[in-house]
Amino acid sequence: MELNELPGSELILPGLEDLYQGRNNTIGSLLISIASIRLTEAGLDIPQVSLSSEPELALYTHLQIDRDDAYSYYNALLSSLNSFCAALELKSKYQ
């Protein structure tokens, strides 16, 4: 199974690319920052130098600027992040 087949990959993979490009305040890169330890332990190579120090707050603030439903969308994003992490952990466990 490839990473792009995991649930939530449409958010996480572009966020990973953002981090490699030095962009650490996009939705995807902030999600990766939130779960960086979990993702790293599951085998994802994450550049540590550019992670946001308070990613949850930064993500919510970012969403409040762009969306009327920031709270609902924030929770949906965290759910997608959790799905990606769980699938990646299962993938790494059985490889």
C-alpha positions as CSV (number, residue, x, y, z in Angstrom):
1,M,0.0,0.0,0.0
2,E,1.4,3.4,-1.0
3,L,1.1,6.5,1.2
4,N,-1.2,8.2,-1.2
5,E,-3.8,5.4,-0.6
6,L,-4.0,6.1,3.1
7,P,-7.0,8.0,4.4
8,G,-6.2,11.7,4.9
9,S,-3.2,11.5,2.5
10,E,-4.7,14.4,0.5
11,L,-3.9,16.6,3.4
12,I,-0.7,15.0,4.8
13,L,1.3,14.5,1.7
14,P,1.1,18.1,0.4
15,G,1.9,19.2,4.0
16,L,5.0,17.0,3.9
17,E,6.1,18.7,0.7
18,D,5.4,22.1,2.2
19,L,7.7,21.2,5.1
20,Y,10.5,20.2,2.8
21,Q,10.0,23.5,1.0
22,G,10.2,25.4,4.3
23,R,6.5,26.3,4.5
24,N,5.4,25.5,8.0
25,N,2.1,27.3,8.3
26,T,-0.1,25.5,5.7
27,I,-2.9,23.3,6.9
28,G,-1.1,20.1,5.9
29,S,2.3,21.1,7.5
30,L,0.5,22.1,10.7
31,L,-1.3,18.8,10.8
32,I,2.1,17.0,10.5
33,S,3.5,19.2,13.2
34,I,0.6,18.2,15.5
35,A,1.4,14.5,15.0
36,S,5.1,14.6,14.2
37,I,6.1,12.2,17.0
38,R,3.4,9.7,16.1
39,L,4.2,10.0,12.3
40,T,7.9,9.6,12.9
41,E,7.5,6.6,15.0
42,A,5.4,5.0,12.3
43,G,8.2,5.6,9.8
44,L,7.5,8.9,8.1
45,D,10.6,11.0,7.5
46,I,9.7,14.5,8.7
47,P,12.1,17.5,8.6
48,Q,12.2,18.5,12.3
49,V,13.8,21.9,11.8
50,S,10.8,23.6,10.4
51,L,8.0,22.4,12.6
52,S,5.7,24.9,14.2
53,S,6.1,25.2,17.9
54,E,2.3,25.5,18.7
55,P,0.7,23.8,15.7
56,E,-2.8,23.4,17.2
57,L,-3.1,27.1,17.9
58,A,-1.6,28.1,14.6
59,L,-3.9,25.8,12.7
60,Y,-7.0,27.0,14.5
61,T,-6.0,30.7,14.0
62,H,-5.4,30.0,10.3
63,L,-8.8,28.4,9.9
64,Q,-10.5,31.3,11.8
65,I,-9.2,33.7,9.2
66,D,-10.5,31.8,6.2
67,R,-13.6,30.0,7.4
68,D,-16.9,30.7,9.3
69,D,-16.9,27.0,10.5
70,A,-13.4,27.0,11.9
71,Y,-14.2,24.8,14.9
72,S,-16.0,22.1,12.9
73,Y,-13.4,22.1,10.2
74,Y,-10.6,21.9,12.8
75,N,-12.2,18.8,14.3
76,A,-12.6,17.3,10.9
77,L,-9.0,17.9,10.0
78,L,-7.9,16.3,13.3
79,S,-10.1,13.3,12.5
80,S,-8.4,12.9,9.1
81,L,-5.0,13.3,10.7
82,N,-5.9,10.5,13.2
83,S,-7.1,8.3,10.3
84,F,-3.8,8.8,8.4
85,C,-1.7,8.1,11.5
86,A,-3.7,4.9,12.4
87,A,-3.4,3.6,8.8
88,L,0.3,4.4,8.7
89,E,0.9,2.7,12.0
90,L,-0.9,-0.5,10.8
91,K,1.1,-0.3,7.5
92,S,4.4,-0.1,9.3
93,K,3.4,-2.8,11.8
94,Y,2.7,-5.4,9.0
95,Q,5.7,-4.6,6.8
